[in-house]
Amino acid sequence: MRSTIEQVPDEQSRTVMRIAAAFARDGKKPDSAVTLLTPIALTRANFDKTKRVGEM
C-alpha cells in the first residue's frame, strides 16, 4: 500500500456530538448546514498521524 486516506472518524463523532449538545442545551443551530473535516492522505512519511494504526 502506498497511501490511504484517514477520514478521522473519532473527530467526526466528537464534532457531531458537540453540535448536537449545543442544540439540545442552548437551541444553538450549527453555523453551517454542512460541516466538513479535512481528511489526511497517509503515506509512509506521515503514517504516525493516524489514530487507527492498529487497524492497518
C-alpha distance matrix in Angstrom:
0.0 3.8 5.7 7.6 11.4 13.6 16.8 18.9 20.7 23.0 24.3 24.8 26.9 28.9 29.6 30.9 33.0 34.5 35.4 36.9 38.8 40.3 41.5 42.9 44.6 45.8 45.4 43.2 41.1 37.7 37.9 35.8 35.3 31.6 29.6 26.2 23.8 21.4 17.7 15.4 12.4 10.3 8.7 9.3 12.8 13.6 11.7 15.2 16.3 14.8 17.6 15.7 13.7 15.4 13.6 10.1
3.8 0.0 3.8 7.2 10.7 13.3 16.6 18.8 21.2 23.4 24.1 24.8 27.3 28.9 29.3 31.0 33.2 34.3 35.2 37.0 38.9 40.0 41.3 43.0 44.5 45.5 45.1 42.6 40.5 37.0 36.8 34.8 34.6 30.8 28.7 25.2 22.7 19.8 16.4 13.8 10.3 8.5 6.2 7.4 10.3 11.6 10.7 14.5 15.3 14.6 17.9 16.8 14.9 17.2 15.9 12.4
5.7 3.8 0.0 3.8 7.0 9.7 12.9 15.2 17.7 20.0 20.5 21.1 23.8 25.3 25.6 27.3 29.6 30.7 31.4 33.3 35.2 36.3 37.5 39.4 40.9 41.8 41.4 38.8 36.8 33.2 33.1 31.1 30.9 27.1 25.0 21.4 18.9 16.1 12.7 10.2 6.8 5.4 4.6 7.4 9.8 9.9 9.0 12.7 12.7 11.9 15.2 14.3 13.1 15.8 14.3 11.3
7.6 7.2 3.8 0.0 3.8 6.5 9.5 12.0 14.2 16.8 17.4 17.7 20.3 22.2 22.4 23.9 26.2 27.5 28.2 29.9 31.9 33.1 34.2 35.9 37.6 38.6 38.1 35.7 33.6 30.1 30.3 28.2 27.8 24.1 22.0 18.6 16.2 13.9 10.1 8.4 5.9 5.2 6.9 9.9 12.0 10.9 9.5 12.8 11.9 10.3 13.2 12.0 11.7 14.3 12.3 10.1
11.4 10.7 7.0 3.8 0.0 3.8 6.1 9.0 11.4 14.2 14.3 14.4 17.3 19.0 19.0 20.4 23.0 24.1 24.6 26.4 28.5 29.6 30.7 32.5 34.2 35.0 34.5 32.0 29.9 26.4 26.5 24.5 24.1 20.4 18.2 14.8 12.4 10.3 6.5 5.7 4.6 5.8 8.9 12.2 13.5 11.5 10.5 13.1 11.2 9.5 12.1 11.6 12.4 15.1 13.1 11.9
13.6 13.3 9.7 6.5 3.8 0.0 3.8 5.5 8.3 10.6 10.9 11.5 14.2 15.7 16.1 17.8 20.0 21.1 22.0 23.8 25.6 26.8 28.1 29.8 31.3 32.3 32.1 29.7 27.9 24.5 24.9 23.2 23.1 19.4 16.8 13.8 10.8 9.3 5.7 5.0 6.2 6.5 10.2 12.9 13.9 11.1 9.8 11.3 8.9 6.7 8.7 8.7 10.2 13.1 11.5 11.2
16.8 16.6 12.9 9.5 6.1 3.8 0.0 3.8 5.8 8.8 8.7 8.3 11.3 13.1 13.1 14.4 16.9 18.1 18.7 20.4 22.5 23.7 24.7 26.5 28.1 29.2 28.6 26.4 24.4 21.1 21.7 19.9 19.5 15.9 13.5 10.6 8.1 7.7 4.8 6.7 8.8 10.1 13.8 16.7 17.5 14.5 13.4 14.5 11.6 9.4 10.3 10.4 12.9 15.2 13.4 13.9
18.9 18.8 15.2 12.0 9.0 5.5 3.8 0.0 3.8 5.5 5.4 6.5 8.9 10.2 10.8 12.7 14.6 15.7 16.9 18.6 20.2 21.5 23.0 24.5 25.8 27.1 27.0 24.8 23.3 20.1 21.0 19.8 19.8 16.5 13.5 11.3 8.2 8.5 6.7 8.0 10.9 11.4 15.1 17.5 17.9 14.5 13.3 13.4 10.2 8.1 7.9 8.8 11.9 14.1 13.1 14.2
20.7 21.2 17.7 14.2 11.4 8.3 5.8 3.8 0.0 3.8 5.4 4.9 6.2 8.7 9.8 10.7 12.3 14.3 15.4 16.5 18.2 20.1 21.2 22.3 24.0 25.6 25.4 23.6 22.1 19.3 20.8 19.6 19.0 16.0 13.4 12.1 9.8 11.3 9.8 11.5 14.2 14.6 18.2 20.5 21.3 17.9 16.3 16.3 13.5 10.8 9.5 9.6 13.1 14.5 13.0 15.0
23.0 23.4 20.0 16.8 14.2 10.6 8.8 5.5 3.8 0.0 3.8 5.4 5.1 6.3 8.6 10.1 10.7 12.4 14.4 15.4 16.4 18.4 20.2 21.0 22.1 24.0 24.3 22.6 21.7 19.1 20.8 20.2 20.1 17.5 14.5 13.7 11.2 12.8 11.9 13.3 16.3 16.3 19.8 21.6 22.1 18.5 16.9 16.0 13.3 11.0 8.7 9.6 13.3 14.5 14.0 16.3
24.3 24.1 20.5 17.4 14.3 10.9 8.7 5.4 5.4 3.8 0.0 3.8 5.4 5.0 6.0 8.6 9.8 10.5 12.2 14.1 15.2 16.5 18.4 19.8 20.7 22.0 22.3 20.2 19.2 16.3 17.5 17.2 17.5 14.9 11.6 10.8 8.2 10.2 10.4 12.1 15.6 16.3 20.0 22.1 22.0 18.3 17.5 16.6 13.3 11.9 10.4 12.2 15.6 17.3 16.9 18.7
24.8 24.8 21.1 17.7 14.4 11.5 8.3 6.5 4.9 5.4 3.8 0.0 3.8 5.6 5.2 6.3 8.6 10.0 10.8 12.3 14.2 15.6 16.7 18.3 19.9 21.1 20.8 18.8 17.3 14.4 16.0 15.1 14.7 12.2 9.3 9.0 7.5 10.3 10.5 13.2 16.4 17.7 21.4 23.9 24.1 20.6 19.7 19.4 16.1 14.2 13.0 14.0 17.5 19.0 17.9 19.7
26.9 27.3 23.8 20.3 17.3 14.2 11.3 8.9 6.2 5.1 5.4 3.8 0.0 3.8 5.5 5.4 6.2 8.6 10.1 10.6 12.1 14.3 15.5 16.2 17.9 19.7 19.7 18.3 17.3 15.1 17.4 16.9 16.3 14.4 11.9 12.4 11.2 14.1 14.1 16.4 19.6 20.4 24.0 26.2 26.6 23.0 21.7 21.0 18.0 15.9 13.8 14.5 18.3 19.1 18.2 20.7
28.9 28.9 25.3 22.2 19.0 15.7 13.1 10.2 8.7 6.3 5.0 5.6 3.8 0.0 3.8 5.6 5.2 6.2 8.7 9.9 10.4 12.2 14.3 15.2 16.0 17.8 18.3 16.7 16.3 14.1 16.1 16.5 16.7 15.1 12.2 12.9 11.4 14.3 15.0 17.1 20.6 21.3 24.9 26.9 26.9 23.1 22.2 21.0 17.8 16.4 14.2 15.8 19.3 20.5 20.2 22.5
29.6 29.3 25.6 22.4 19.0 16.1 13.1 10.8 9.8 8.6 6.0 5.2 5.5 3.8 0.0 3.8 5.4 5.2 6.3 8.6 9.9 10.8 12.5 14.3 15.3 16.3 16.4 14.2 13.3 10.7 12.5 12.7 13.1 11.6 8.6 9.9 9.2 12.5 14.1 16.7 20.2 21.6 25.3 27.7 27.4 23.7 23.3 22.4 18.9 17.8 16.3 18.0 21.5 23.0 22.4 24.4
30.9 31.0 27.3 23.9 20.4 17.8 14.4 12.7 10.7 10.1 8.6 6.3 5.4 5.6 3.8 0.0 3.8 5.5 5.1 6.0 8.4 9.9 10.6 12.1 14.0 15.2 14.7 13.2 12.0 9.9 12.6 12.4 11.8 10.8 8.9 11.0 11.2 14.8 16.1 19.0 22.4 23.8 27.6 30.1 30.1 26.5 25.8 25.2 21.8 20.2 18.6 19.6 23.3 24.4 23.3 25.6
33.0 33.2 29.6 26.2 23.0 20.0 16.9 14.6 12.3 10.7 9.8 8.6 6.2 5.2 5.4 3.8 0.0 3.8 5.4 5.1 5.9 8.4 9.8 10.3 11.7 13.7 13.9 13.0 12.8 11.6 14.6 15.2 14.9 14.4 12.5 14.5 14.3 17.8 18.9 21.4 24.9 25.9 29.6 31.8 31.8 28.1 27.2 26.1 22.9 21.3 19.1 20.3 24.0 24.7 24.1 26.7
34.5 34.3 30.7 27.5 24.1 21.1 18.1 15.7 14.3 12.4 10.5 10.0 8.6 6.2 5.2 5.5 3.8 0.0 3.8 5.5 5.2 6.1 8.6 9.9 10.3 11.6 12.4 10.8 11.1 9.7 12.3 13.7 14.3 14.1 11.9 14.2 14.0 17.4 19.2 21.7 25.3 26.6 30.2 32.4 32.0 28.2 27.8 26.5 23.1 22.2 20.2 21.9 25.5 26.6 26.3 28.6
35.4 35.2 31.4 28.2 24.6 22.0 18.7 16.9 15.4 14.4 12.2 10.8 10.1 8.7 6.3 5.1 5.4 3.8 0.0 3.8 5.5 5.3 6.3 8.7 10.0 10.5 10.1 8.3 7.7 6.3 9.4 10.5 10.9 11.3 9.9 12.9 13.8 17.4 19.5 22.4 26.0 27.7 31.4 33.9 33.5 29.9 29.5 28.7 25.1 24.1 22.5 24.0 27.6 28.9 28.1 30.3
36.9 37.0 33.3 29.9 26.4 23.8 20.4 18.6 16.5 15.4 14.1 12.3 10.6 9.9 8.6 6.0 5.1 5.5 3.8 0.0 3.8 5.5 5.1 6.1 8.4 10.0 9.3 9.0 8.7 8.7 12.4 13.1 12.6 13.4 12.6 15.6 16.6 20.3 21.9 24.9 28.3 29.8 33.6 36.0 35.9 32.3 31.6 30.7 27.3 25.9 23.9 25.0 28.7 29.6 28.7 31.2
38.8 38.9 35.2 31.9 28.5 25.6 22.5 20.2 18.2 16.4 15.2 14.2 12.1 10.4 9.9 8.4 5.9 5.2 5.5 3.8 0.0 3.8 5.4 5.0 5.8 8.1 9.0 9.0 10.2 10.7 14.0 15.6 15.7 16.6 15.3 18.2 18.7 22.2 23.9 26.6 30.1 31.4 35.1 37.2 37.0 33.2 32.6 31.3 28.0 26.8 24.5 25.9 29.6 30.3 29.9 32.5
40.3 40.0 36.3 33.1 29.6 26.8 23.7 21.5 20.1 18.4 16.5 15.6 14.3 12.2 10.8 9.9 8.4 6.1 5.3 5.5 3.8 0.0 3.8 5.6 5.2 5.6 6.6 5.6 7.6 8.4 11.4 13.6 14.4 15.8 14.7 17.8 18.6 22.2 24.4 27.1 30.8 32.3 36.0 38.3 37.7 34.0 33.7 32.5 29.0 28.2 26.3 28.0 31.6 32.7 32.3 34.6
41.5 41.3 37.5 34.2 30.7 28.1 24.7 23.0 21.2 20.2 18.4 16.7 15.5 14.3 12.5 10.6 9.8 8.6 6.3 5.1 5.4 3.8 0.0 3.8 5.6 5.5 4.2 4.6 5.7 7.8 11.2 13.0 13.0 15.0 14.8 18.3 19.8 23.4 25.6 28.7 32.1 33.9 37.6 40.2 39.8 36.1 35.8 34.8 31.3 30.2 28.4 29.8 33.4 34.4 33.7 36.1
42.9 43.0 39.4 35.9 32.5 29.8 26.5 24.5 22.3 21.0 19.8 18.3 16.2 15.2 14.3 12.1 10.3 9.9 8.7 6.1 5.0 5.6 3.8 0.0 3.8 5.9 5.7 7.8 9.4 11.5 15.0 16.6 16.3 18.1 17.9 21.2 22.4 26.1 27.9 30.8 34.3 35.8 39.5 41.8 41.7 37.9 37.3 36.1 32.8 31.5 29.3 30.5 34.2 34.8 34.1 36.8
44.6 44.5 40.9 37.6 34.2 31.3 28.1 25.8 24.0 22.1 20.7 19.9 17.9 16.0 15.3 14.0 11.7 10.3 10.0 8.4 5.8 5.2 5.6 3.8 0.0 3.8 6.1 7.9 10.7 12.8 15.8 18.1 18.5 20.3 19.6 22.8 23.7 27.2 29.2 31.9 35.5 36.9 40.6 42.7 42.3 38.5 38.0 36.6 33.3 32.3 30.0 31.6 35.2 35.9 35.6 38.3
45.8 45.5 41.8 38.6 35.0 32.3 29.2 27.1 25.6 24.0 22.0 21.1 19.7 17.8 16.3 15.2 13.7 11.6 10.5 10.0 8.1 5.6 5.5 5.9 3.8 0.0 3.8 5.3 8.8 11.3 13.8 16.5 17.4 19.6 19.1 22.6 23.8 27.3 29.7 32.5 36.1 37.8 41.4 43.8 43.1 39.4 39.2 37.9 34.4 33.7 31.8 33.5 37.1 38.1 37.7 40.2
45.4 45.1 41.4 38.1 34.5 32.1 28.6 27.0 25.4 24.3 22.3 20.8 19.7 18.3 16.4 14.7 13.9 12.4 10.1 9.3 9.0 6.6 4.2 5.7 6.1 3.8 0.0 3.8 6.3 9.6 12.3 14.5 14.8 17.5 17.8 21.4 23.2 26.8 29.2 32.3 35.8 37.7 41.4 44.0 43.4 39.8 39.6 38.6 35.1 34.2 32.4 33.9 37.6 38.6 37.9 40.2
43.2 42.6 38.8 35.7 32.0 29.7 26.4 24.8 23.6 22.6 20.2 18.8 18.3 16.7 14.2 13.2 13.0 10.8 8.3 9.0 9.0 5.6 4.6 7.8 7.9 5.3 3.8 0.0 3.8 6.5 8.8 11.4 12.5 14.9 14.9 18.5 20.2 23.7 26.4 29.5 33.0 35.0 38.7 41.3 40.6 37.0 37.1 36.1 32.5 31.9 30.4 32.2 35.7 37.1 36.4 38.5
41.1 40.5 36.8 33.6 29.9 27.9 24.4 23.3 22.1 21.7 19.2 17.3 17.3 16.3 13.3 12.0 12.8 11.1 7.7 8.7 10.2 7.6 5.7 9.4 10.7 8.8 6.3 3.8 0.0 3.8 6.5 8.3 8.8 11.6 12.2 15.9 18.2 21.7 24.3 27.6 31.0 33.3 37.0 39.8 39.2 35.7 35.8 35.2 31.5 30.8 29.6 31.1 34.6 36.1 35.1 37.0
37.7 37.0 33.2 30.1 26.4 24.5 21.1 20.1 19.3 19.1 16.3 14.4 15.1 14.1 10.7 9.9 11.6 9.7 6.3 8.7 10.7 8.4 7.8 11.5 12.8 11.3 9.6 6.5 3.8 0.0 3.8 5.3 6.7 8.6 8.6 12.3 14.5 17.9 20.7 24.0 27.3 29.7 33.3 36.2 35.6 32.1 32.4 31.9 28.1 27.5 26.6 28.2 31.6 33.3 32.3 34.0
37.9 36.8 33.1 30.3 26.5 24.9 21.7 21.0 20.8 20.8 17.5 16.0 17.4 16.1 12.5 12.6 14.6 12.3 9.4 12.4 14.0 11.4 11.2 15.0 15.8 13.8 12.3 8.8 6.5 3.8 0.0 3.8 7.0 8.7 8.6 11.9 14.3 17.2 20.4 23.6 26.8 29.5 33.0 36.0 35.0 31.7 32.4 32.0 28.2 28.0 27.5 29.4 32.6 34.7 33.7 35.0
35.8 34.8 31.1 28.2 24.5 23.2 19.9 19.8 19.6 20.2 17.2 15.1 16.9 16.5 12.7 12.4 15.2 13.7 10.5 13.1 15.6 13.6 13.0 16.6 18.1 16.5 14.5 11.4 8.3 5.3 3.8 0.0 3.8 5.3 6.4 9.7 12.8 15.7 18.7 22.1 25.1 28.0 31.5 34.6 33.9 30.8 31.4 31.4 27.6 27.2 27.0 28.5 31.6 33.7 32.4 33.6
35.3 34.6 30.9 27.8 24.1 23.1 19.5 19.8 19.0 20.1 17.5 14.7 16.3 16.7 13.1 11.8 14.9 14.3 10.9 12.6 15.7 14.4 13.0 16.3 18.5 17.4 14.8 12.5 8.8 6.7 7.0 3.8 0.0 3.8 6.7 10.0 13.4 16.5 19.0 22.6 25.4 28.2 31.8 35.1 34.7 31.6 31.9 32.2 28.5 27.5 27.2 28.3 31.5 33.4 31.7 33.0
31.6 30.8 27.1 24.1 20.4 19.4 15.9 16.5 16.0 17.5 14.9 12.2 14.4 15.1 11.6 10.8 14.4 14.1 11.3 13.4 16.6 15.8 15.0 18.1 20.3 19.6 17.5 14.9 11.6 8.6 8.7 5.3 3.8 0.0 3.8 6.4 10.0 13.0 15.3 19.0 21.6 24.5 28.0 31.4 31.1 28.1 28.3 28.8 25.1 24.2 24.2 25.1 28.2 30.2 28.4 29.5
29.6 28.7 25.0 22.0 18.2 16.8 13.5 13.5 13.4 14.5 11.6 9.3 11.9 12.2 8.6 8.9 12.5 11.9 9.9 12.6 15.3 14.7 14.8 17.9 19.6 19.1 17.8 14.9 12.2 8.6 8.6 6.4 6.7 3.8 0.0 3.8 6.7 10.1 12.6 16.2 19.2 21.9 25.5 28.6 28.2 25.0 25.3 25.5 21.7 21.0 20.9 22.2 25.3 27.5 26.0 27.1
26.2 25.2 21.4 18.6 14.8 13.8 10.6 11.3 12.1 13.7 10.8 9.0 12.4 12.9 9.9 11.0 14.5 14.2 12.9 15.6 18.2 17.8 18.3 21.2 22.8 22.6 21.4 18.5 15.9 12.3 11.9 9.7 10.0 6.4 3.8 0.0 3.8 6.6 9.1 12.7 15.5 18.4 21.9 25.2 24.8 21.7 22.1 22.7 19.0 18.3 18.8 20.1 22.9 25.3 23.8 24.5
23.8 22.7 18.9 16.2 12.4 10.8 8.1 8.2 9.8 11.2 8.2 7.5 11.2 11.4 9.2 11.2 14.3 14.0 13.8 16.6 18.7 18.6 19.8 22.4 23.7 23.8 23.2 20.2 18.2 14.5 14.3 12.8 13.4 10.0 6.7 3.8 0.0 3.8 6.3 9.5 12.8 15.3 18.9 22.0 21.5 18.3 18.6 19.0 15.3 14.8 15.3 16.9 19.6 22.2 21.0 21.6
21.4 19.8 16.1 13.9 10.3 9.3 7.7 8.5 11.3 12.8 10.2 10.3 14.1 14.3 12.5 14.8 17.8 17.4 17.4 20.3 22.2 22.2 23.4 26.1 27.2 27.3 26.8 23.7 21.7 17.9 17.2 15.7 16.5 13.0 10.1 6.6 3.8 0.0 3.8 6.5 9.6 12.5 15.9 19.0 18.3 15.3 16.2 16.9 13.3 13.3 14.8 16.4 18.5 21.5 20.4 20.4
17.7 16.4 12.7 10.1 6.5 5.7 4.8 6.7 9.8 11.9 10.4 10.5 14.1 15.0 14.1 16.1 18.9 19.2 19.5 21.9 23.9 24.4 25.6 27.9 29.2 29.7 29.2 26.4 24.3 20.7 20.4 18.7 19.0 15.3 12.6 9.1 6.3 3.8 0.0 3.8 6.6 9.3 12.9 16.1 16.0 13.1 13.4 14.6 11.3 10.7 12.5 13.6 15.4 18.4 17.1 16.8
15.4 13.8 10.2 8.4 5.7 5.0 6.7 8.0 11.5 13.3 12.1 13.2 16.4 17.1 16.7 19.0 21.4 21.7 22.4 24.9 26.6 27.1 28.7 30.8 31.9 32.5 32.3 29.5 27.6 24.0 23.6 22.1 22.6 19.0 16.2 12.7 9.5 6.5 3.8 0.0 3.8 5.9 9.4 12.5 12.2 9.4 9.9 11.4 8.4 8.5 11.2 12.5 13.5 16.9 16.0 15.1
12.4 10.3 6.8 5.9 4.6 6.2 8.8 10.9 14.2 16.3 15.6 16.4 19.6 20.6 20.2 22.4 24.9 25.3 26.0 28.3 30.1 30.8 32.1 34.3 35.5 36.1 35.8 33.0 31.0 27.3 26.8 25.1 25.4 21.6 19.2 15.5 12.8 9.6 6.6 3.8 0.0 3.8 6.6 10.2 10.4 8.5 9.1 11.7 9.7 9.7 13.1 13.6 13.7 17.1 16.0 14.2
10.3 8.5 5.4 5.2 5.8 6.5 10.1 11.4 14.6 16.3 16.3 17.7 20.4 21.3 21.6 23.8 25.9 26.6 27.7 29.8 31.4 32.3 33.9 35.8 36.9 37.8 37.7 35.0 33.3 29.7 29.5 28.0 28.2 24.5 21.9 18.4 15.3 12.5 9.3 5.9 3.8 0.0 3.8 6.9 7.7 5.9 5.5 8.7 7.7 7.5 11.2 11.5 10.8 14.3 13.6 11.4
8.7 6.2 4.6 6.9 8.9 10.2 13.8 15.1 18.2 19.8 20.0 21.4 24.0 24.9 25.3 27.6 29.6 30.2 31.4 33.6 35.1 36.0 37.6 39.5 40.6 41.4 41.4 38.7 37.0 33.3 33.0 31.5 31.8 28.0 25.5 21.9 18.9 15.9 12.9 9.4 6.6 3.8 0.0 3.8 5.3 5.6 5.6 9.2 9.7 10.1 13.8 13.8 12.2 15.5 15.0 12.1
9.3 7.4 7.4 9.9 12.2 12.9 16.7 17.5 20.5 21.6 22.1 23.9 26.2 26.9 27.7 30.1 31.8 32.4 33.9 36.0 37.2 38.3 40.2 41.8 42.7 43.8 44.0 41.3 39.8 36.2 36.0 34.6 35.1 31.4 28.6 25.2 22.0 19.0 16.1 12.5 10.2 6.9 3.8 0.0 3.8 5.6 5.2 8.4 10.2 11.0 14.4 14.4 11.9 15.0 15.3 12.1
12.8 10.3 9.8 12.0 13.5 13.9 17.5 17.9 21.3 22.1 22.0 24.1 26.6 26.9 27.4 30.1 31.8 32.0 33.5 35.9 37.0 37.7 39.8 41.7 42.3 43.1 43.4 40.6 39.2 35.6 35.0 33.9 34.7 31.1 28.2 24.8 21.5 18.3 16.0 12.2 10.4 7.7 5.3 3.8 0.0 3.8 6.0 8.1 9.6 11.6 15.1 16.0 13.8 17.3 17.9 15.2
13.6 11.6 9.9 10.9 11.5 11.1 14.5 14.5 17.9 18.5 18.3 20.6 23.0 23.1 23.7 26.5 28.1 28.2 29.9 32.3 33.2 34.0 36.1 37.9 38.5 39.4 39.8 37.0 35.7 32.1 31.7 30.8 31.6 28.1 25.0 21.7 18.3 15.3 13.1 9.4 8.5 5.9 5.6 5.6 3.8 0.0 3.8 5.4 5.8 8.2 11.7 13.2 11.6 15.3 16.0 13.9
11.7 10.7 9.0 9.5 10.5 9.8 13.4 13.3 16.3 16.9 17.5 19.7 21.7 22.2 23.3 25.8 27.2 27.8 29.5 31.6 32.6 33.7 35.8 37.3 38.0 39.2 39.6 37.1 35.8 32.4 32.4 31.4 31.9 28.3 25.3 22.1 18.6 16.2 13.4 9.9 9.1 5.5 5.6 5.2 6.0 3.8 0.0 3.8 5.4 6.0 9.4 10.1 8.0 11.6 12.4 10.2
15.2 14.5 12.7 12.8 13.1 11.3 14.5 13.4 16.3 16.0 16.6 19.4 21.0 21.0 22.4 25.2 26.1 26.5 28.7 30.7 31.3 32.5 34.8 36.1 36.6 37.9 38.6 36.1 35.2 31.9 32.0 31.4 32.2 28.8 25.5 22.7 19.0 16.9 14.6 11.4 11.7 8.7 9.2 8.4 8.1 5.4 3.8 0.0 3.8 5.6 7.9 9.7 7.8 11.3 13.0 11.7
16.3 15.3 12.7 11.9 11.2 8.9 11.6 10.2 13.5 13.3 13.3 16.1 18.0 17.8 18.9 21.8 22.9 23.1 25.1 27.3 28.0 29.0 31.3 32.8 33.3 34.4 35.1 32.5 31.5 28.1 28.2 27.6 28.5 25.1 21.7 19.0 15.3 13.3 11.3 8.4 9.7 7.7 9.7 10.2 9.6 5.8 5.4 3.8 0.0 3.8 6.5 9.1 8.8 12.4 13.5 12.8
14.8 14.6 11.9 10.3 9.5 6.7 9.4 8.1 10.8 11.0 11.9 14.2 15.9 16.4 17.8 20.2 21.3 22.2 24.1 25.9 26.8 28.2 30.2 31.5 32.3 33.7 34.2 31.9 30.8 27.5 28.0 27.2 27.5 24.2 21.0 18.3 14.8 13.3 10.7 8.5 9.7 7.5 10.1 11.0 11.6 8.2 6.0 5.6 3.8 0.0 3.8 5.5 5.8 9.4 10.0 9.7
17.6 17.9 15.2 13.2 12.1 8.7 10.3 7.9 9.5 8.7 10.4 13.0 13.8 14.2 16.3 18.6 19.1 20.2 22.5 23.9 24.5 26.3 28.4 29.3 30.0 31.8 32.4 30.4 29.6 26.6 27.5 27.0 27.2 24.2 20.9 18.8 15.3 14.8 12.5 11.2 13.1 11.2 13.8 14.4 15.1 11.7 9.4 7.9 6.5 3.8 0.0 3.8 5.8 8.2 9.4 10.5
15.7 16.8 14.3 12.0 11.6 8.7 10.4 8.8 9.6 9.6 12.2 14.0 14.5 15.8 18.0 19.6 20.3 21.9 24.0 25.0 25.9 28.0 29.8 30.5 31.6 33.5 33.9 32.2 31.1 28.2 29.4 28.5 28.3 25.1 22.2 20.1 16.9 16.4 13.6 12.5 13.6 11.5 13.8 14.4 16.0 13.2 10.1 9.7 9.1 5.5 3.8 0.0 3.8 5.4 5.6 7.3
13.7 14.9 13.1 11.7 12.4 10.2 12.9 11.9 13.1 13.3 15.6 17.5 18.3 19.3 21.5 23.3 24.0 25.5 27.6 28.7 29.6 31.6 33.4 34.2 35.2 37.1 37.6 35.7 34.6 31.6 32.6 31.6 31.5 28.2 25.3 22.9 19.6 18.5 15.4 13.5 13.7 10.8 12.2 11.9 13.8 11.6 8.0 7.8 8.8 5.8 5.8 3.8 0.0 3.8 5.4 5.4
15.4 17.2 15.8 14.3 15.1 13.1 15.2 14.1 14.5 14.5 17.3 19.0 19.1 20.5 23.0 24.4 24.7 26.6 28.9 29.6 30.3 32.7 34.4 34.8 35.9 38.1 38.6 37.1 36.1 33.3 34.7 33.7 33.4 30.2 27.5 25.3 22.2 21.5 18.4 16.9 17.1 14.3 15.5 15.0 17.3 15.3 11.6 11.3 12.4 9.4 8.2 5.4 3.8 0.0 3.8 5.5
13.6 15.9 14.3 12.3 13.1 11.5 13.4 13.1 13.0 14.0 16.9 17.9 18.2 20.2 22.4 23.3 24.1 26.3 28.1 28.7 29.9 32.3 33.7 34.1 35.6 37.7 37.9 36.4 35.1 32.3 33.7 32.4 31.7 28.4 26.0 23.8 21.0 20.4 17.1 16.0 16.0 13.6 15.0 15.3 17.9 16.0 12.4 13.0 13.5 10.0 9.4 5.6 5.4 3.8 0.0 3.8
10.1 12.4 11.3 10.1 11.9 11.2 13.9 14.2 15.0 16.3 18.7 19.7 20.7 22.5 24.4 25.6 26.7 28.6 30.3 31.2 32.5 34.6 36.1 36.8 38.3 40.2 40.2 38.5 37.0 34.0 35.0 33.6 33.0 29.5 27.1 24.5 21.6 20.4 16.8 15.1 14.2 11.4 12.1 12.1 15.2 13.9 10.2 11.7 12.8 9.7 10.5 7.3 5.4 5.5 3.8 0.0
